[in-house]
Amino acid sequence: MMLELPYPPSVNSYYRTFRGRMLISAKGRAYRLEVIALLANKYKGFHSGERLSVKILLNVPDKRRRDLDNVFKCVLDSMQHAGIYADDSQIDELYIKRGELIKGGKMTIDVESIVNG
C-alpha cells in the first residue's frame, strides 16, 4: 500500500510537558487529525494483525539541517490512529530515505506485510 502524507512535525515539537505530564502538542494533534482525514476509511484495518515493513521517502520542505529519525514517531502514531494497522509495534522493518527538497515537504510511505516462510 502506497500512501502520500504531508510533512510531519519533528519529535521535538510533537510532545509538550504540562503539569509534569508528557502530552502530544497541539501541532502533533493537528497533524494526526489531518492524516486521519486524508486516510479516512480508505484502509481501515488493512493490516490489522500482520507483521509489517514500512519504507518512507521523506521530501524535506526546505534546506535546514534535519535529523531523519525525528519524523518517525508522529507519522507512525498518526497512521495507527487512522487505522492503517492496529499498533505500531507490528512494524518489524523500518526504512527511511531523504528525497529531494519539495516546497512544503511530503512523505511517500510504502506499507507491506512481511510474509514468513
trRosetta pair geometry for C-beta under 8 A, 3 or more apart (Angstrom, degrees):
i j d omega theta_ij theta_ji phi_ij phi_ji
1 43 6.2 86 -161 -122 154 142
1 46 6.3 47 -51 147 159 155
1 47 7.9 -127 15 -35 137 113
1 84 7.7 -170 96 -150 148 105
1 110 7.2 151 77 -155 46 50
1 111 4.9 -19 62 61 100 93
1 112 7.4 175 20 -75 67 52
2 108 6.8 -11 -169 -175 97 92
2 109 7.2 149 -157 80 48 49
2 110 5.5 -19 -100 -98 70 73
3 39 7.0 -7 -135 -93 126 117
3 43 7.9 -73 -80 -6 116 155
3 79 7.6 139 72 -114 171 117
3 84 7.6 -43 -53 -106 153 141
3 107 8.0 7 105 108 90 92
3 108 7.4 161 84 -158 50 45
3 109 4.5 -16 61 62 99 100
3 110 7.8 -174 21 -74 72 28
3 111 6.9 28 -3 -3 114 107
4 106 6.3 0 -173 175 92 122
4 107 7.2 161 -155 85 47 53
4 108 5.4 -16 -102 -104 76 70
4 109 7.6 178 -81 19 27 76
5 8 7.4 14 128 -50 120 93
5 35 5.9 12 -139 -113 123 97
5 38 6.7 144 -115 87 75 159
5 75 6.5 135 95 -138 153 109
5 78 7.7 129 -158 101 150 135
5 106 7.0 154 82 -166 41 73
5 107 4.7 -16 64 63 91 104
5 109 6.4 13 7 -2 112 120
6 31 7.4 -136 81 -140 112 88
6 34 6.3 -32 30 133 133 139
6 35 7.8 -127 35 -74 90 77
6 38 7.9 -179 -8 -47 93 155
6 104 7.6 -70 -146 155 91 99
6 105 7.2 76 -178 96 62 86
6 106 6.2 -64 -125 -115 34 67
6 107 7.4 16 91 17 15 90
7 58 7.7 87 -121 -160 87 83
7 59 7.4 -101 -79 79 108 70
7 60 7.3 89 -126 -135 138 36
7 61 5.3 -113 15 -42 171 111
7 71 7.8 -72 -167 -130 70 132
7 104 6.8 175 7 145 121 56
7 105 2.9 28 -53 110 146 125
7 106 5.8 -77 -47 -69 80 23
7 107 6.4 132 -96 -28 48 89
8 14 7.9 18 157 -85 109 113
8 31 5.5 84 -136 -169 78 149
8 71 5.2 127 61 -154 113 89
8 74 4.2 161 171 99 137 128
8 75 4.8 -127 -34 -58 151 90
8 78 7.2 -162 -108 2 127 144
8 107 7.1 4 -12 -21 93 140
9 13 4.6 -98 175 84 118 109
9 14 5.5 156 99 -73 109 72
9 25 7.5 -95 113 68 161 126
9 27 4.7 92 -71 138 161 118
9 28 5.9 -103 57 -78 135 64
9 31 5.7 -136 3 -37 98 147
9 74 5.7 168 62 -108 74 167
10 13 5.5 77 59 19 77 90
10 14 6.8 -120 106 -25 37 95
10 66 7.4 -146 -90 -148 126 100
10 67 7.7 85 -145 56 125 90
10 70 4.0 -1 -155 150 98 122
10 71 6.4 -60 -112 -75 59 63
10 74 7.7 -165 -163 -7 7 137
11 14 5.0 -46 -136 19 38 126
11 15 7.2 8 179 2 67 99
11 69 7.9 -30 0 127 136 69
11 70 4.7 -129 16 -155 94 69
11 71 7.5 -120 -29 -61 84 19
11 72 7.5 -2 -56 51 119 72
11 73 5.0 77 -100 31 106 129
11 74 6.7 -152 -81 -26 60 97
12 70 6.3 -15 -11 -153 91 127
13 25 6.1 -80 162 44 64 162
13 27 5.4 -18 144 75 109 150
13 28 7.3 178 120 -49 69 91
14 24 6.5 -44 166 -140 74 76
14 25 6.1 -172 175 20 19 107
14 27 7.3 -106 -101 90 39 100
14 28 4.3 89 -152 -89 64 127
14 73 6.0 155 98 95 172 118
14 74 4.8 -138 -106 -74 132 107
15 22 5.4 -8 -170 -172 124 97
15 23 6.9 141 -155 75 70 34
15 24 6.4 -58 -102 -105 56 40
15 25 6.2 155 -155 -27 3 93
15 28 7.1 37 -59 -31 39 157
16 22 7.7 152 79 -154 32 53
16 23 5.6 -30 67 68 81 86
16 24 7.6 33 21 140 84 12
16 25 4.4 101 -21 -88 110 87
17 20 7.0 6 -178 -113 102 12
17 21 6.9 154 -154 74 62 34
17 22 5.8 -34 -97 -95 70 58
17 23 7.4 134 -112 19 20 79
18 21 5.8 -30 69 62 71 86
18 23 5.3 -14 21 13 114 130
24 28 4.2 -121 -178 98 93 134
24 29 5.5 120 118 -56 113 82
24 32 7.4 20 162 -18 151 139
25 28 4.5 101 53 6 76 102
25 29 7.0 -140 97 -3 41 86
26 29 5.7 -53 -145 39 32 110
26 30 6.2 35 154 -22 65 106
27 30 5.8 -53 -147 34 28 112
27 31 6.6 29 153 -19 62 105
28 31 5.8 -52 -149 34 31 111
28 32 6.4 34 153 -20 64 105
28 74 5.9 -125 -132 -122 91 107
29 32 5.6 -52 -148 35 33 115
29 33 6.5 33 154 -17 65 105
30 33 5.8 -54 -150 37 31 111
30 34 6.4 35 151 -22 64 105
31 34 5.6 -54 -151 34 33 114
31 35 6.5 31 153 -17 66 104
31 74 6.0 11 101 176 149 120
31 78 6.1 -81 126 -85 90 144
32 35 5.9 -56 -151 36 31 109
32 36 6.4 31 152 -19 65 107
32 74 7.7 -121 -63 -169 82 79
32 77 6.9 -51 -102 113 113 97
32 78 4.5 -148 -116 -111 64 90
32 81 5.5 22 -169 62 110 153
33 36 5.6 -52 -145 37 33 113
33 37 6.3 34 155 -20 65 106
34 37 5.8 -56 -149 37 29 111
34 38 6.4 28 153 -19 64 108
35 38 5.7 -55 -146 36 31 112
35 39 6.2 2 164 5 67 113
35 75 7.5 156 -94 -139 151 60
35 78 3.9 78 45 161 159 122
35 79 6.6 -87 165 -70 139 50
35 81 7.4 92 87 72 115 102
35 82 5.3 -100 131 -53 94 133
36 39 6.5 -74 -142 52 23 91
36 40 6.4 60 153 -75 62 76
36 78 7.2 -120 -40 -171 75 82
36 81 5.9 -61 -75 119 111 99
36 82 4.6 -159 -103 -96 56 81
37 40 5.7 -9 -150 -38 30 114
38 82 7.7 -31 65 -126 79 144
39 42 5.3 -107 -167 37 58 112
39 43 6.0 -49 -173 30 107 102
39 79 7.6 74 -8 -129 170 63
39 82 4.2 53 72 177 134 136
39 83 7.3 -173 123 50 118 87
39 84 6.8 -43 174 -59 156 98
40 82 7.6 -95 -70 -152 39 93
41 44 5.3 -21 -131 -25 47 123
41 83 7.8 24 -90 59 35 149
43 46 4.1 -36 -179 -26 88 135
43 82 7.6 42 63 130 100 103
43 83 6.7 163 93 100 71 91
43 84 5.4 22 107 -110 126 68
44 83 4.1 -11 -126 136 64 147
45 48 4.5 11 -164 -72 81 107
45 83 5.9 -40 -33 176 55 104
45 86 7.7 38 -122 -65 68 82
46 83 7.7 101 4 131 81 83
46 84 6.1 -30 43 -154 111 52
46 85 7.5 -61 67 -71 78 59
46 111 7.9 95 100 102 128 132
47 50 4.9 -88 -161 46 84 109
47 52 5.7 54 175 -82 150 123
47 84 6.3 11 34 153 107 66
47 85 4.3 -32 88 -95 106 89
47 86 7.8 -124 106 -4 69 73
47 90 6.8 156 139 125 112 154
47 111 6.4 -111 -23 150 150 123
47 113 6.4 -173 -122 -79 105 86
48 85 7.1 180 -97 -146 18 52
48 86 5.4 60 -165 -42 54 108
49 86 6.2 20 -79 4 57 138
49 90 7.3 -161 -162 -110 27 131
50 85 7.7 -101 55 -127 79 108
50 90 6.5 73 85 -174 47 128
50 113 4.5 -46 161 -126 149 102
50 114 7.3 159 161 34 97 67
51 90 6.0 -156 -117 -176 36 76
51 92 5.0 13 -177 -11 106 128
51 113 7.1 86 69 -163 58 65
51 114 4.4 -55 104 49 102 114
51 116 7.5 68 39 -44 137 103
52 85 6.2 -71 -34 -92 153 152
52 90 5.0 59 6 125 108 98
52 91 4.9 -47 77 -101 104 58
52 92 6.6 147 61 16 45 77
52 93 7.5 -130 117 43 51 78
52 111 6.0 -19 -164 -166 123 88
52 112 6.9 140 -156 76 70 41
52 113 6.4 -56 -102 -107 62 39
52 114 6.4 -166 -102 -11 8 94
53 91 7.6 112 -103 -150 17 74
53 92 6.9 -44 -76 66 64 82
53 93 4.0 -4 -121 65 82 120
53 94 7.9 -161 -157 -66 51 36
53 95 7.7 13 -180 3 90 106
53 110 8.0 -15 111 112 89 91
53 111 7.5 154 80 -155 53 42
53 112 4.8 -17 60 65 101 94
53 113 7.7 19 17 104 86 7
53 114 5.3 111 -31 -68 97 95
54 76 7.4 96 125 -105 174 101
54 91 5.4 -27 -1 -134 119 122
54 93 6.9 169 28 93 56 68
54 94 5.3 1 64 -114 99 69
54 95 7.2 -178 96 31 54 67
54 109 6.5 -16 -166 -167 93 101
54 110 7.2 156 -154 81 44 55
54 111 5.5 -6 -105 -104 79 73
55 95 4.6 -10 -116 67 75 109
55 96 7.8 173 -162 -80 48 36
55 97 7.7 7 -177 3 90 103
55 109 7.2 155 80 -156 50 50
55 110 4.4 -5 56 55 101 105
55 112 7.9 16 3 6 102 106
56 71 7.8 -171 147 102 155 121
56 72 8.0 -161 7 -99 160 73
56 75 7.4 95 -115 103 143 155
56 94 7.9 5 0 -171 107 78
56 95 6.9 176 25 92 67 57
56 96 4.5 -12 67 -111 107 78
56 97 7.2 174 91 26 59 63
56 107 5.8 -26 -161 -164 101 108
56 108 7.4 145 -157 76 49 50
56 109 5.2 -11 -104 -104 75 80
56 110 7.9 -154 -69 25 35 69
57 97 5.5 -21 -112 69 64 97
57 99 4.8 51 174 -43 96 126
57 107 7.0 149 76 -160 55 54
57 108 4.3 -4 54 56 109 100
57 109 7.8 -149 26 -68 68 39
58 68 6.5 163 40 -136 155 92
58 71 6.3 127 -119 59 140 162
58 96 6.0 20 -14 -171 119 102
58 97 6.9 174 22 82 80 42
58 98 5.6 -42 72 -109 99 51
58 99 6.2 175 74 13 39 87
58 105 7.8 -9 -180 -165 74 104
58 107 5.6 -12 -107 -108 62 85
59 99 4.4 -43 -81 76 75 116
59 100 6.1 -3 -130 71 98 55
59 101 6.9 124 -176 -140 80 15
59 102 4.0 21 152 14 132 116
59 105 5.7 170 100 -149 74 56
59 106 5.0 11 55 53 116 74
59 107 7.2 -159 25 -77 75 36
59 108 7.6 54 -12 -6 105 92
60 63 7.9 113 114 -85 127 23
60 64 7.7 -143 171 56 130 74
60 66 5.8 176 -119 24 133 148
60 98 6.7 -1 -22 -153 109 99
60 99 7.8 175 1 64 68 67
60 101 5.6 -42 75 -111 85 69
60 102 7.6 135 67 32 36 67
60 105 5.5 -37 -171 -108 23 108
61 101 7.4 45 162 -159 8 80
61 102 7.0 -48 -105 81 47 61
61 103 6.5 46 -158 -162 72 28
61 104 5.4 -95 -126 123 107 6
61 105 3.2 -65 -56 -32 87 103
62 101 6.9 54 -125 -151 12 118
62 103 8.0 51 -74 -120 68 54
62 105 7.8 -60 -8 -50 62 104
63 101 6.6 -14 -72 -103 67 150
66 70 6.8 -119 -177 45 85 125
67 70 4.6 90 79 -16 96 108
68 71 6.7 -60 -173 21 46 107
68 96 5.2 159 169 114 122 135
68 98 6.1 -108 -89 -59 119 99
69 72 6.1 -27 -162 -4 54 117
69 96 7.8 169 -81 44 51 152
71 74 6.5 -69 -165 44 50 105
71 75 6.0 26 156 -6 84 120
71 96 7.6 141 65 -138 112 150
71 107 7.5 175 158 -85 139 135
72 75 6.5 -86 -154 45 24 98
72 76 5.6 8 171 -11 71 120
72 94 7.1 45 -130 178 128 141
72 96 7.3 -102 -75 -53 96 143
73 76 6.3 -65 -141 41 20 104
73 77 6.1 15 165 -13 62 114
74 77 6.2 -63 -147 40 22 107
74 78 6.2 21 158 -19 62 112
75 78 5.6 -55 -144 37 30 113
75 79 6.3 32 157 -20 65 104
75 107 6.3 -34 -123 74 151 174
75 109 7.4 -179 163 -74 130 144
76 79 5.8 -52 -147 34 31 110
76 80 6.6 35 151 -21 62 103
76 88 4.5 77 158 -126 112 141
76 91 7.0 -68 -142 -14 128 156
77 80 5.6 -53 -153 33 34 114
77 81 6.5 29 153 -14 67 106
77 88 6.6 -62 -78 -29 49 144
78 81 5.7 -56 -148 40 33 109
78 82 6.3 32 152 -19 65 108
79 82 5.5 -55 -145 39 33 112
79 84 4.3 -35 173 28 92 138
79 85 7.0 32 129 21 101 90
79 88 7.5 99 71 -87 100 102
79 109 7.5 -117 -85 127 144 164
79 111 7.7 165 -178 -70 147 144
80 83 7.9 60 173 -58 30 18
80 84 6.8 -76 -81 48 29 88
80 85 6.1 -51 -107 69 70 78
80 86 7.5 3 -149 126 91 17
80 87 6.3 40 -137 -126 128 27
80 88 5.1 -80 -59 -42 131 90
84 111 6.3 156 173 -25 124 177
85 88 6.9 112 82 -84 123 44
85 90 5.1 -132 173 48 138 143
85 91 7.7 137 72 -51 168 84
85 111 7.5 -149 -40 -168 115 141
86 90 6.6 97 52 -35 84 134
87 90 5.8 123 74 -19 71 93
88 91 5.6 -19 -176 2 66 117
91 94 5.6 53 156 -64 124 102
92 114 5.8 -44 50 -6 129 160
93 114 6.7 127 5 -78 116 130
99 102 7.5 6 103 -15 112 109
99 108 7.7 49 -26 23 154 110
102 105 6.0 124 75 -104 87 26
102 106 5.8 -35 84 17 141 97
